[in-house]
Amino acid sequence: MAELSEYSGIYEHISLSRSESGVLEARFHTNGGSLRWSVSVFMELVSFFRNVGLDRANRVVLLTGTGDEFVGPRANPAGSQMATVTEGRTLDAGYWEQVGFGLGRQLLSSILDIPVPVVAAVNGPVLRHAELVLLADLIIAADDATFEDSAHVKYQDIVPDGGIFLAALASFGSHKARSFIYLGEPITAQEALDMGVVTKVVAKGGELKLAREIAEQLAAKSDSTLRFTRALFSNPLKVKAVEFAHQAFVYEGMGYLDRPQT
């Protein structure tokens, strides 16, 4: 088991607080600004989500971002962002097994293993790793929010990883997920609302307030109701993760390593 005092304050990119009713609020950031994706962020999120799931005092989880974007940056063409994301490490097969396959599967499973409802307050564009919010139970989005997979097929000629693949398929359906992945087409908050993916769209700056209100409403329910209902929604996704999402992490690495390296 874990306690908030043991993991609060140990993360460089995650600020934590918890209300008396048990709503754990996690704000993602990089140096106080919008979250910039990296291997360090990757590793922190796996640890964080695992600790969240092990802390019985967390009755509802609220995820939000900082600044103008929820997470970025948007990947650039020709794989130029890979060095930034991997922090200069050589992407050989061993490193990909450790980070791409190992951490990738852990991130997906650690999100799905959170045993209580997850509410996301999306403060702006989600430019990569949209599974961080798409796998939430309820999504409150600012009106300028968008959902995008810039880090794979469109800009970097890379197979999508299992997390974004599963999240896109579950959220958008088979055909819309194809255009989201193959073409990298951003989906606006309003489009996501029309598809039933987003719960509410509000004027920018109001998303966190509404998300907090909803989280507190949920926290008034019993532990058994919260945990068993979460299990009803997350368990089918866990099955799909084992069936084929984990393969996607292997395909991603094989596809990247097969490309001519510059």
Phi, psi and omega in degrees: 000161181230156176233147184305322181298338181277332183240352175286129179093355181266353183256133180288329189247009184224120175257134188236145170209158179220134180282167180298333181277353177101017176275113177272120180255123180243123179249119181274141181197165169231113182053038177083357177248192181300144182297129175252121186292142177198172176297324178299317177298314178310308184293321179296319182295320177300312179298316182297309182297325177296315179296321178303314181293336182269356183258105183295342180285346176279113184256334173214144178246132179241121180252135176212170180247193184225140175077210187281334183240153173283312177204146178203196000274169171294136179293150176263160179299161173064025173071018186292342179275351186298321181296324179294312184293323182267002176057040173084358181286147177284129184272069174271179185298320181296318180291322179294321177299321181289313187265303184296306181280314183291298181292326180300312178295323180293321179297313180299311183291325181292327175292312182292337180278352175300122190271004182233164181302145179241127177247133179247129173254103188268107188276352181178194184303138173254098192272343177201160181049053180293349177298338178303327179251327183294337179271003174288160179283322180225135184237119175253119188243140169294153185291347176260006180290145172223160179237127190212148173244083183275348192266008185231252193298309191297307189262333188239003176055046182234142175299137178296144178284170185295329181293307182289327178297310180296317182295318180293316181297316182289327185274315190256347185087165189300313187284316178294326177299327179296313179290326177298318183275306185294316186263350181064028184287123176294144175250123183285164178300319181294319176298318179295324176295316180297330179277352181084011180279317179266141182281312180215148171242130183229164176300141184306133182103343181259356186293322182289320179301312181293320179298321177295318179298316180294318179298320179291325175299316179294322183295345177283349180276167182286156178303317183296319178297313182296313186285319181288325178292319175302317181298322179301322182275325186275330184299317177299326178290327176297320178297315179295326178298317179291322184293314185214340182295323180296328177297327183299326178295324177292314180300321180300313181293317179298318180295318180292314184291340178279348180283150173300130181268133181252000000 
